[in-house]
Amino acid sequence: MYLLSQTPNLGGGVSEGVCRNKLVLNSPPQLSSTPPAMDNISPVSRGWRLCMVASCISCIIPIFFLKHSHDSVNLSILGSTDIASTISINESDANIQFLQQGYFEEHVTQLNEEDKCNIFDGKWVYNPKGSPMYKGAQCPFLSDQVSCQRNGRSDFIYEKWSWEAKGCKIPRFDATDMLERLRGKRVIIVGDSLNRNQWESLACLLYSALPPSQTLVDVKSGIYKVFTAKAYNFSVEFYWSPFLMQQNVNQDSGARILRLDRVATSAMKWIGADIMLFNTGHWWVHHGKSKTWDLFQYEGKTVENMDIESAFDMAMNTWARWVDQNVDATKTRVFFRSISPEHKGKHWCYNKTQPIEDDSYETTFPGKIIKVVERTMQRMKTPVTYLNITKLSQHRRDAHPAVYATKKWKQLLALQNRKPETYADCSHWCLPGLPDTWNRLLYVSLVLDTSKVILSS
């Protein structure tokens, strides 16, 4: 051990010079006129034998470990391959290291190739033996709006469809692994009721993996909700902000004013989060009684009528400036979730138990609004990952609550003269259900090199 540890050997074995020098220093040779007997070997001979044995061992050990490490790749759950990031990161900054973890080499392919795997492009595969990651009853905090089974939905087929990306395999959501990666971190989800839908999914995915005594869940407020995993010092918060902009009410006229030049007042609480997930768009296209503003205001000017695309573009630029000015890209990862499609009209969701198989089907949501989002992210200084779930969600008309968004659906059906189209919810999603896939892709995106905006879907 002394011979191998005291003098470094760059050649991978024990050199003759090293052995001779050490033997001379530690055991001076005894001069003799007669050859030593076999049972009376001199210190020099013993030293040379030790050198020969050490040389053999030093050659065998690297070969053994090389073979062992090669075999262990197939046995490892988590790989150790480093994924390159487009964000400039200080290696000593522990706050961002979890975003650079290697990933399942046997599950995700094309990571090191020029053409990356697009996890948002693929197909839905039915597995009759499949099951969701949790049962709705495990999460007592789920709202009625998403608790389809609790409200009386009797079929489970919509829970047995699994998303498969084209050209690569991605793993299922692993709550324990995600909690470990996010130990000591803070996640915020900001947006409308569809982002609340995603928050409920993520909270339930994590809550169901822990003893209830190790969690805190506060859903009392309609504008702020939080799930906390106490043992991990980790939280997921939801902030209600359907426009991401500030909304005021004129005290004199009572007019509802949508500020296009100021982000929501809750933005001061967003600062410092390790992961931010935003969405907006749905409320911008509301008309008639569902419209929730009367006037637009931008840099002191107030107008009643404005092209929605122009107003939305102003608002998105305001949001982008806030992110660029307040987010440290070496410590915070920013996501923007794309439009969650509705299923009304020809592809109405009521009483549907199968996905849409027609690949040519596209959502009717205004394409100009979607283009504004994509252009805005491309211009930003801060890298934003586009959680592009629109196309994969378009096929899932079977996964909406429809009439099962309330426990009183039978009474409503009777009151509406058996016309469920007047109240069937074809916008939100049952839980367990589709938003679990969104969070699965969020989970995968945290460890893949997707810090560039992904616009293909």
N, C-alpha and C positions, 0 to 999 in steps of 0.2 A: 504493500500500500504506500509505503514511504517513497519508493522509487517512482511510482506512477503519479504521485500527487505533488512532489516537490519540484519537478522539472517538467514544464509543458513540452509536449511532443506534437509538432504540427503535422507530422507525417502520418499519424494514425496508429503508430506502433511504438515500441521502445527501441531507441537507437543504440548502436554499439557504444558510441561515445558517452551517452548518458549512463549506461550500465558501468562502463569502466571508470568514469569519473566518480560515481557514487561509491563504488567498491574501494577505490583508492582512498577516498575521504573517510570511509567508515571502517574498513578492515585492510590495513596495509598487508601486502602479501609476504608470506614467510619464504625465504630463500632456502632451497634444499638441493643437495647433489643427487638425491635419488628420487624416482617417481613415487608419488603418494600411493599408499595402498587403497583398495576399493572401499574399505570400511573406515578409512581415515582421510576423507576428502578435505582438501584445503579450503579456506574461506573464499579464495578466488574462484575455485571450481563451483563451490556452492552458489556464489554470486552469479556466475554465468548460467548455471541451471535455472536460477530464479529469473534471470533475464529472458531465457528462452521460454519459460512457462508464461511469464507476463506478456511476452510478445504474442504468443498464441491466443491468450485470453483477450488481449486488446483487439485482435482481429475478429474473434468470434462474436464478442458482445455487440459491436455495431451492426453486424449482419443479422443477429437475432432481433435487435430492436427495430431495424428497418423492416423486417418481415412482419414483426408484431404490429408495428404502426400501420402497415398496409392492410393487414387483416382486420384491424380494429375499426377501419372506416365504415365497414358494413355493420358494425355492432353499435356504433355511436348513435345516439339520438340527435345530439346537436353537433354540427360540424364546427370546424375552427377556421374555415376559410374567411379571410377578411374581405368585406365588400367595400369597394372603393366608393367614396362619397364626393359629391361635387361641392360640398361645403368645406371651407377651410377650417380645420379643427386643431386645436392645441391638444397634443396627446395627454397632457397632464390634466386636462379638463374632464373630470369624471361625469359631469352632468350630461354629456352627449354620447358617452361611450356605448351605452346600451343600444343606440341607434346604429352602431357599426358592427354588431355581432354577426358572426358567420351564421349560415343557415343550413337546412337539411339538404345536403348535396344529393341524397338519393331521392328527394321529393321535388326539388326545384331544379330545372335544367336551364341551360343557356345563360347562366349568370355571368360567365366570363367571355361570352361571345358578343360580337358587335350588335347583333339583333337580340335585344332583351326579350325575355318572356313577358308578354302583356297579360297580366292576371285578370284583366277585365274583359278579355275576349275569349269566348269559349262556348259551352253548351250546358244545359241542365240535363242531368241523368237521374232517372228514377231508380230507387233502390227499395224494393218492397220490404226489406228487412232493416232499412235505415231508421234512425230515430234522432230527434233533436238533442242538443247538448244538455237540455234541462226541460223540466215540466213547468208549465205556468204556475201550478200550485206551489212550487218551491219558492216563488217570489211574491209574497203577499202585497208588495208595494206596486205591482203592475196596475196601470189604470184600466178601467172598464173598457175604454176605447180599443185596447189591443188584446184584451183577454177573451178571445173568441171561444175557446173551449169552456171557460167558466160561464160564458153567457149563453151556452147552448149549442154551439156548433158541434155536430156529431161526427163529421168525417175528419180523418187524419192524413189523407193522401197528400195534401199540400206540404206536410212536414217531412215527406220522404224524398224530396228532390234535392239533389246535391249539385253544386256548381263545380264544373271541371274546366280549367283553363286550357286553351288550345296550345299544344306543343310542350306543355310542362305540367307536372303534378304539384299541387300545393297541399300542405297539411291541413288538418282540421284545426279549429281554434283550440288553443291549449291555455286554459285559464291560469293554471299554476305557473307556467312559463312566462306568461304575460305579466302576472303580478310580480314575479321575480325580476324581470327586466325593468319594470316600472317602480321598483322599490324606492321609496322616498320621492316619488315624482307626483306631478299634478297634471291632470288632463282636464281641459275645458271643452265643452261642446256648445256652440252658440248658433242660434238660428230659430227656425219655426217649429211647428209641431212634428214635422218629419224628422228633424234632428232630435226632438224629444223622444220620438219613436226609437231612434237609434241609441239614445242615451239609456232608455229603459232596457233595450236589448243588451247593451254592454254591461250595465249594472247587474242584470240578472245572470248573464254568463259568468261574471266574477263572483257574485253573491252565492250562487249555487255550488261553487267550488270550495266554500269556506264554512266553518261553523258559524251560525248566526251570531254567537257571542263575540266573534272577532270582527263584526261589521257594524257600521252605523249607516242608516239610510234615512234621509230627510226629504219627504216629498210633499210637505204641507203647503208649500208655496207654489203658485202657478207659474211664477217667473224665475224661480231658482230651485234646483234640486241637486242633491249631492249623495254619492255613495262613497263610503270610506272603508278601506281595509286596514284595520288598526295595526295588525302585526306587521304590515308592510309600509306603514306610514304613507299610504297612497290614496288618492281620491280622484273621482270622476265627477265633474260638476256640469250642470246644464244651465245655460242662461237663455231665457226667452227673449228673442230679438228677431222677429220675422223679416225686418228690412235691413238689419245691422246698422241702421241709422237712428238718430234721435227723433222722437216724436213729441210734439208739444201741443197744447190746447190754448188757443187765444182766450184770455180771461174775459174779454169784452164780448166777442162775437160767438165764442164757443167753437170756432173753426178748428179742425184738426190739421195741424201743420206737420208735414214730413220734411225734415231738414236733410238736404242732400249734401251738405258740407260738414256735417258733424256725425261721428259714430255714436252709437248708443251710449247712454250714461253709464251703463254697466261696464264699459270698456276699461275703466280704471281698475276693475277687479280681474280683468283678463291678464293683465301684465304679470309676467313672471312664471306663467304656466309652462310646463315642459313640452306639452303637446296641445295644439289648438286645432279644433275641427269646426269649420264654419259652413253654413249654407244659407242661401236666400234665393228668391226668384218667384216662388209660388204666389206670395201676397201681392207682388207687383202687377199681376195680370188679372186681379179680381175686378169685377165690374158691378155696377148697381149697388144693391144693399150690402154686398159682401166687401165692397171697397172701404178701406179704413182710413182714408185721408180726404181732405177737402182742398188743401193747398200745398204747393211745393215751395220751399225756400232754399235759396242758394246765394251765399255771399250778400245777404241783406235784401235781395230782391225776392218778392213773393208773387207767384203766378198760380192761376187756377188750372189752366190747361197747358199741358206739355206732352210731347211725344214720349210714351213710356220708355222706349229704347234709349232716348236721350237722357231722361231722368235716371234710369237705371245705370247708364254709363257714368254719369256724374257720381252717383252713390258708390259704385264699385271703385272708382278712382279714389274717392275719399277713404274707403276701407283699405285700399292698397297702400296709400300714403301712411295710414295709421300703422299698418303692419311693418312697413319699411322703417318707420321712425321709432317703433316701440319694441320690436322683436329682435333679440340677439340670436342670429342664425346658428351660432356655435352652441347654444344652450336650448333652443326651442325648435321643435319641428311643427310646421304649419301644413294643414290639410284643408282642402275645400271639396265638399261633396257635391256631386252634380245633381241635376234635377231627378227627383223621384217621380216616375210617371203615374198618372191617373188612368183609370180604365172606365170610360163612359162612352155613351153612344153605341157604335157598332160593336165594340169590344167591352161592353158593360160587364162589371164583375159579379153582379147578383146571380147567385145560384150556380156559379162556375166552380168546378172542382179539378179542372185540368189547365195547364199552362197553354198559352198560344203557341202553336207549332209553326206558324207562318213566319219565316225568317225575314220577310220583307216588311213586316209590321213595324211602324215607327210611331213614337209618341206624338201627339198633336200639340205639345207644348211649343210656344213660339221659338223658332230657331234663332231669331235675332238676340233674344235674351241669353241663350246659351253661348252664342258667339261673343257677346260682351264679356262674359265670365272668362272665356278662354283667352281673349285678347288681353284682358287685364292681367292675368297671371303671367303671361309671356313677357309683359313689360316690367314686371316687378323686380326689384333688387333682391328681395328675400325669396329663396327657393320655396315653392309651394307644390305639394303633391296633390294631384287631382284625383280624388277618389271617384272614378268615373263609373258609377253604378247604373246609369240610365239604361243602356242597352240591355244589360243582363236582367234588369228589373221589368223591362217592357213585356216580357213573355209571361210574367207571373200575375195575371189577372185573378188566378185562383187563390191568391194569398192575402187578399184584402178582407177586412172584417165584414164588409157588406152590411147585412142586417144585424150581425152579431157584435156590433160596437156598443151595445147596451143590453142589460139584463131584461129590459122591458120591450124587447123587439116585437113580441107577439101583440102587446097592447098597441104599439105604434102601427103595426101592420093593419090592425083592425080600424084604428082611427083614420088612417090614410086610405080607406076603402081598398085595401089590399094593393096599394101601389108603392112598392118598396123603392122605386126609383126616386121618390121624393125625400128619402132619408138614408138610403143605403150608402155606407161609407166605402167609396172606391178610391180613396186617396191614401189612407193610412194602411198599416200592415199588422196582421195577427202576430202575436208572440206566444210561443216560439214561431219563428218564421223568417221571412226574407231579410229583415235587418240583421239577423245573426250572420248571414253571409256577408253583408256589408262590413260587419265588425271582424269577420274572419279575414277579409281582404285588408282591412286596416291593420290588423295584427301582422299579416305577412308584409305589408308595406313598411312597417317599422324596422324590419331587419333586412329588407332588400334595398338595392340602390335605386330608389324611385324618387330621389330628391328633385329630379327634373320633372317638369309638368308633363304628364302623359295625356295626350289628346286623342289618341286612336282608341276606338272602342268597338 
